[in-house]
Amino acid sequence: MSALFLVGCEMNTQQPVNRVASDSVNTAAPASPMPMESPVSTPVVETAGITLPVLDALLTDEEFLAAAKSELQLSDDEIGKLRESARTAVTGLSEENVGDETRSTRSAAEEALKQVQTALGSAKSSRFLAFVNERVAAGANSTGSNQVPTDTRVVVNAPAYRMDVFKDGNLVKTYKIGIGYPEFPLPSGLRSAKAIIFNPTWTPPDEPWVKGKIEAGKKVEAGDKLNPLGPIKIPIGSPSLIHGGKSAARLGNFASHGCVGLTNGQVEDFAVTISGLGSKPLTLLDVKGYGKNKTETKQIALEQPVPVELRYETIIVEDGTLKLFRDVYEKGTNTEANLRKVLDGYGVSLDSLRADLRQKLLDGLKQMSKDATGQTVNAGAANTAANSNKLPMSEKVTSNVKGKKELSFKIPQLAGKGYPVPKNLKAS
């Protein structure tokens, strides 16, 4: 395995460093997803979505670099230019001054595109970004959206700040989560969890969000209050983890550098839940026991790999209620066309709804078609002109969502249909 440091939680310093425990975990996605039961398949308008922090992490991965050199014929000089641009961008980011309203996922991706084009030229940059997209979003289109699993898997829907655990098609547990900042977006795709790592250590990068607290490059031991990973981490494929260490106040909001964030109590509960998907479940007493010796990092392999599906769905039907979520990562998904697709999948035509309800839905789409800062997101992959006023970018991450995050509409024709409501919700 490579020495890739996760962009979300264990970002690399100037030199690659071998990761404790998690490098022995193969987090490749399953060859193919299990069948799903819902007929809905909402098209998602994809943007490049590759930011300089993501590139910074990938450019420390020896396997990634070897593949890029082989398949794209990248020279050492070109890779050096990419590294310099990515490192400069990441070392300029700060979590200070919460409430900054000048950045966004789209503007961060646009800045990345500009820097990659400068380093590689137009033709090679297009091939390189396609190559990166394939690596970061492996399996992204393997399942349709708004689907209810018929198998065993974990489903994370980023704009809903929700993580569900299904066993044999039955929802058994729901968690309220924190997600990656817009500049460090949680990816989409089908991943795999193969191990639970207790008492993870952490090596902080030389970046503004850790300055003044701890020394860059000096390992923070497991159990230290300055270790942001908390008592447990679960690798789900680079560049992401599911891990603890988050405050309850950050749940339902941006909370990480590209990971699924939980409180310490939640991640302990999740370790019990995900282990219970096999025939050798851990008890809470087991989990607490592993956590007692905080100086010992211990890895427990799951009996069977558990698929982890990372979704980005801003229009869903949940038990007869249509829900619209903010387009916080600016994918342009809140469109009338997508709304019609979702409704059509459940045998309901938008045109058949009462005129007042139909208008409320369309008005709701406009309200939710805004990024975290309140700026309107245009549908379509190309949105450079609409967001060009956001460059040059600020040196602060976007920490909060400005305005409402979701709207709900009860629609009689959808009664009893859709994705299940949260079950056994663990909200903190």
N, C-alpha and C positions, 0 to 999 in steps of 0.2 A: 504494500500500500504506500501511498505517497505521504509526504509530510505537510499536506495542505492544512493551513490553519483556517478555521471557519470565519468567514466574513462577519457572521453574526456575533460570535461570542469568544472566539479564540484567534483573533486576527494576528497575522504574522508581523514580527518586527522586521528589521532590515535584512536578517538572514533567516532561512527556514530552520525551524526547531522541531525535533521529533515530539509528537504528541503522546501524552501518557494514556495508555489503555485503549483509546478509541481507534488508533491506527491498526489494531488487529481485528477490527470489525469490518466485515464486508457489507457495505450498505447499498449494494446495487439493487435496482428495482427488480421485481419478479418479471419473468419473460412475458407474461400476459395477464391482464386483470381477470377477475372472476366475473361471470355474467351479472348484469344489473337489471332491475325489474322495471324501472320507469321508462316510458317512451320518449321523454323529453330530451332534447339535445340542443341547447342554446348556443349559437355560435358566439365565440368570444373574439373581439377585435384585439389582436396582439400588437404590442409595440415591441421595440427592441428590448426594453426593460433591463438592459445591461448597464450597470453603473460602474464608475471607477473603483469604488470599494469592492465590488464583486470581482473585477479584474485584478485588483491588488491581491486578493486571496488566491485566485486561480493561477496567477503568475508565480506562486511559490510551490505549485504542485508539479513535481518532476514528470509525472505521467502525462499531465496536460501539456507541459512544454515539449516533451518528446513527440507527442502526437501532433502538436501544432507545427513543429519543425518539419516533421515527416510529410504531413498531409498538405500543409500550406506553404512549405518551403520558406518559413520565416528565418531570417538571419539573426545572429546574436545581436547585431546592432539594432535591428527592428524591435526585438524583444526588450533590449535595454531602454529604448525610447518609450515603449509601452509601460515598462516598470516605473520609469521616472515620472510619467504623467499620473499613473495610478497612485503611486506613493505620495506625491505632492498633494493630490486631492484628499487622500485619506488623512494625512497628518494635519490637514487644515480644518477637519470637522470637529465640532465641539457640541456637547450637550448642555452647555451653559445657556442662560437666558432663554428659558422655556417660553414658548409662545412666538418664536420667530416665524414670520409669515412670508418668507421670500423664496423658499425652496420647494421642490416637489420631485416625485419620481420621474416624471417626464422630462423636467429640466435637467435632472441629474443624468438621465439617459442621453439627452441631447449633448450635454457636455462631454460625455464619454465618447459619443459618435464623433464629435469634432476632434477630440484628442487622438482617437484611433485613426481617423482619416489623415491627420497631420503626420502621424508616425508611419503609416503604411500606404497612403495613397487611396484613392477611391475604390479601385477594383479589388485590391487585396483586402481592404478594410471590410468590404461587404462579405467576402468569403470568411474572414476572421470572425465577424460578429455572428454569422450563421453558425459557424463552428462552436462558438461560445454558447449561443442559445441552445444548441443541441445538447451540450454538456450540462448546462445548468438546469434545463427544463426537461430532462429525460423522462419520457412517458407522459408529458403534459397533456396530450390529446388522446390518451388511452381509454378514457371513459367520458361519457357524455355528462353534461352538467345537470344539476338539480335531481340527481339520481339517488335512489335508496339502495344501499348495498344489499346483496343477497348472500354475501360471504362474511368472513371475519376480517375486519380492517379498522384502522383509525382514519377518520375523515376530519380534516381541518379546513374551515372556510374562513379565510383571512378577513374579508370585509365584515363578516358577522362576528368576529372575535370569538369563535366557537370551535371546540374540538369534541368530536363524538367517537365513542368506542362501540363498534358493532361486533356481535358474536353470532355467527350463523344467520346473519340477516336481521338480528334483533338488536335494537339500540339498548345498551346496558348502562351507559354513563355519559354525561355531558360535562365539559369543563369550560368555564369562561377563561379566555387567554389574553395575553398581550402579544402583539405582532411586531414585525420589524418596522423601523422607521421608514418613511418614504424613500430616503436615500439608501436604505439597506433593506429593500423589500423582500418579504418572504416569497420564495419561488413557488411555482405551480408544478404539479406533476406527481407521478406515482413513485414513491420511495419505499424504503423497507427498514424496519427496526429489527435488529438482531441481538441486541444486548442492552442491559441496564448497567450503568457504571456508577458505583457509589463512591462518594468522597473524591470527586474529580479535583485535580489540581488545576491551576490556571497560570499561564505566563502572559502578563500584560504587554500589549504593544506600546510602542513609543508614539502615542497619540493624545490629542487634547482631552478626550473623555476619561483618561485615567491620570492625567498630570495632576500633581499636587496631592495625590492619594497614596500612590505606591510607585515603586521604582520600575521603569520599563525594563523588560527582559529578565527580571528577577521573579522566580516562581513563587506564586502565592499558594500556600498549602491548603489542602482540603480542610473545610471547617472554619477557615479564617473569615471574619465578617466582611473583609474586602474582596472575597472571592465571589464574583457575580454569578457563577454557575450554580450556587446553592449546593445541597447535599447529593443531588443526583443529576446526571445527564444521560440522555438517550440519543445516540447518533442516528440520523435518518438520511444520511447521504449528504455530501458536501453541496452547498455550504451551510448546512443547517443542523440544529439540534432541537430537542425538546428538553428543557432544563428548568430548574427551580431558581431561587434567589431573587424573585421579583416581589415587590410590595403589592398588596391588594389594590392600592390606589392606581396602579398601572394596568390592571386587568381591564379589558375593554378599550384599550388605547394602544398607542405605540409604546413599545417597551424594550426592544432589543435591536441588535445589529444583525438581523436576518434569521432569527430563531423564533420558536414557539416558547413564550415565557409563561411560567407558572410560579405560584408561591411555593414555599418549601412544603407546606401542608398539602397542597395540590399535587406536587410532584411525587411525594411519598404515596399518596393515594393512587396516582396514576401508575406507579411502579407495581402496586398490588394488582390493579385492574388489568394492565397489559400482560402481566405474567399469568393471570388467570385465564387468558385465552388459550393456553396449552393445558396439558394434564399435570403440570407440576407448578401450581401457583404459589407465589410468595404470600405470606400473611403480613399484616402490618407490624406484627411483632418481629418477623424476619427482617423487614425493611429497617425498623428502628435499631435492630441489633447490628446490622451492617453499618449503620450510621454512627454507632457509639465510638468506634476506633477511627477518629477523624483523620488520623495520619496514614491510614492504609487505604489506598485506592483499590477497589475490588470490582471486578467485572463478572456479571452473571449473564450467561448466554440464555436467550429465550429458546424454548424447546423447538418452536417453529418460527421462522421469520414472520413478522406481522406487517402486511402492507400498510403504508401510511400515505393517504391520498391528500395532497395539498391542492385545494381548490381556490378559485377566485370567482365567486358567484355573487353578483350584486342584485339579481332578480331571482327570487325563489318563491315557491309555494310551500307553506308549512301548515299542515293540518287545516286546510281550507282558507288560510289567510295568505294573501299576497304580500310579500315583504320586499322593500327596496332598500338597499344599503348604499352608503356613499362610495363613490369610485375613488378610494383613497390612493390607489396606485395608478390611477389615470389610464386605464385600459380602454376607455370608451365603450363600456358595456351597457350603460343605461340608455338604451335606444328603444324607440317604438318597435323597431323590427324584432329586437330581442324579446321585448315584452310580449309581442304577438306569438313568437315561437313558444315561449313558456306556456302561455294560455292555451294555444292550439294543442300542445302536448297533452293537456288534460281535457281536451274536448270542449274548450270554451273559446269563443271568438270575442276579441276585443270589441268588435262592432255590435255584438249582441248585448253588451252591458248597457245599463241605463246611461243616458247622456251625461248626467251629473257625475256618476261614478267614473265613467270613461275619462271625463275631463280632469277629475281629481288624480287619476292614475298618470295622465300625461303631464300634469303640473308637478306631480311627485317625481317623475323621471327627471324633469328639469332641475328640481331642487337637489336631487341626489347625484346629478351629473356634475359634481364639483369635486375638486381635489381637497386635500386636508386643509388647505389654506383658504378655501372658499372661492377659488378661481374655477371658471367653467372649463370642463374637459370636453373637447370636440371628439366626436366619434371618428374612427379611422386611424390607421397606423401613422399617418403623417399629421403631426400637430405642431410642427416647429413654429410656424408663424404665430399661432395662438399663444404660445408660451415663451416667445422670444424675449418678452419684457422681463423674464425672470433671470436672464443671464446678464452679467456674470453672477454666479451663485454666491449666496451667503456662506459663511463658515460655520453655521449652526445647523444642527439637524432640526427637522420639523417634529416637535414633540407632542403636539396636541391637534385634535381635529376642531376646526372652527365651525360651529353650527351643528345641526342635527346629524346623527349618524345613520338613522334608519326611519322608515315610515312603514306603517302596516295598514292593510285594507282588507276587511272582511268581505268576501265575495260568495254569495249563496251558492252559485253554480260550482264552486270548488269544495263544497262541504265534504269532509272526510277524505280529501285528496291531498297528496303532497308529501313532503319530507316530515318526519316525526318531530314533535315538540321536544325540547330538552327533557332528559330523564335523569333522575338522581343527580341533579345539577350540583356540581362542586364549584361554587362561585368565588372561593377565596381559600 
